[in-house]
Amino acid sequence: MKNFSSLTYKDHFHIPHDELQKYLNIALSRGGDFSEIFLEYKIFNLINMEEDIIKETAESISLGLGIRVLSGEKTGYGYTNDLSFEKIKKAALTAASIASRSATRNALPLSSSQIHHNFHPVKKPVQKEKLEKKIALVKIAYLSAQNFDSKIKKVKASFIDQTQYILIVNSDGLMAFDVRPLVKLVCVALAEKEEKREAGFSGGGGRIGMEYFVDLLTPEEIGREAAAEALNLLDAVEPPAGEMPVVLAPGHSGVLVHEAVGHLLEADFNRKKTSIFWDKMGKEVAARQVTIFDDPTIPYFRGSYNIDDEGTAPKKTPLIEKGIMTGMLQDRLSAKLMNKELTGHGRRQDYASIPIPRMGNTYIDKGEYTPEEIIKSVERGFYASKYQGGQVEDSGKFTFSVSSGFLIEEGKITAPVKQATLIGTNIGVLKNVEMIGSDLEYGLQTGTCGKEGQEIPVADGCPTIKISKMTVGGLK
């Protein structure tokens, strides 16, 4: 990683070490406790195909830095896309204004921190591939969906890739580098029959290279899966209503874990006592068989990174172990105020954003049952397969929209169901987990998570899970 890091710095930022040191000291000039500079150079590419033509291609490059100062619980922040001395000095003074103490400190001498791991060692970087090769992938996915069945009336396929180069320095002497690839190929297919119209979605990606679309998930598969889902929904029935057993499909159901549980285990919500979990550390919050992790170190995953956006190496972090709350996701500020260890979950959208505690790859760990055993145990219930999203309150109450599901009748998956909702509370559902499968899978590597106006790439997953009772309803 040594050469990799030095290239990140020398080829993209061109700011001498002594100047970086000077900016850190300017940021501390009003008595802040800590100062930090986050530099970012990002290349972004987009290809869209619809109506049988490549409708759009775009490329953008951004460069900028943000300077943060911490003073007690307060955060000061300034940023600029002009890396001249005067503009950076102005950003540093803006961040410094949060503090107002006469006693000041100087930043420690910067010392380069070597990364001894690489969670995204791509063989063929996408950014180095010609536009024609990327367009070819989009066309294959598009035609695969379009030709799947005559009922497929409209298709859209998109390829998005970006490469983010970052440099982080702070007043504790840290100097850390990273470069992060991020790719996704997605397809939406629209099917029509007898005035019914339904859409299917599929995709894949991660912090990967071009080899992914040959070795792991081909564009043909992505197109077929989108078309098959749309066709399946044409024959879907209205959802059942009321309280019943619910089985969560492996992989895609991880979004429910992410939204209903993961966010409320981010440290800032607990520090501010707005999360239902704020006083639950060490207490039972789920069935004994439930274990939940957030792990940003899974190779190639969308929510993985070598360092977080504060320069901290990430850790696989247990949140709930055998039903007991054991951890939460920390950034530097929350960890300091709560007197906890850093977990490497300080993340930000870009140089114009402050870091806050965020998830990486969140999942429920595997259990002991086969999926067949779980389905067979349900006389009448609902199988939730794919999701459109949902709303979660700080109290833990949630409502999730299920885009694709099935009835379970006499221990078998039967009719497809559309437009269902799942309603409940996170602790209530966690305690009603009855069976967990041995088939841990992860959802599509295409997800983005929003919080406080910032969007970041994430992934999630789970095995097949049976919840003994849950409220199911239809969409009005």
Buried (B, 14 or more C-beta within 10 A) or exposed (E): BEEBBEEBBEEBBEBEEEBBBBBBBBBBBBBBBBBBBBBBBBBBBBBBBBEEEBEEBEEEEBBBBBBBBBBEEEBBBBBBEEBEEEBBBBBBBBBBBBBEEEEEBEBEEBEBBEBEEBBBEBEEBBBEBEEEEBBBBBBBBBBBBBEBBEBBEBBBBBBBBBBBBBBBBBBBBBBBBBBBBBBBBBBBBBBBBEEEEBBBBBBBBBBBBBEBBEEEBBBBBBBBBBBBBBBBBBEBEEBBEEEBBBBBBBBBBBBBBBBBBBBBBBBBBBBEEEBBBBEBEEEBBBBEBBBBBBBBBBEBBBBBBBBBBBBBBBBBBBBBBBBBBBBBBBBBBBBBBBEBEBBBBBBBBBBBBBBBBBBBBBBBBBBEBEBEBBBBBBEEBBBBBBBBEBEBEBEBBBBBBBBBBBBBEEBEBEEBBBBBBBBBBBBBBBBBBBBBBBBBBBBBBBBEBEBEEBEBBBBBBBBBBBBBBBBBBEEE
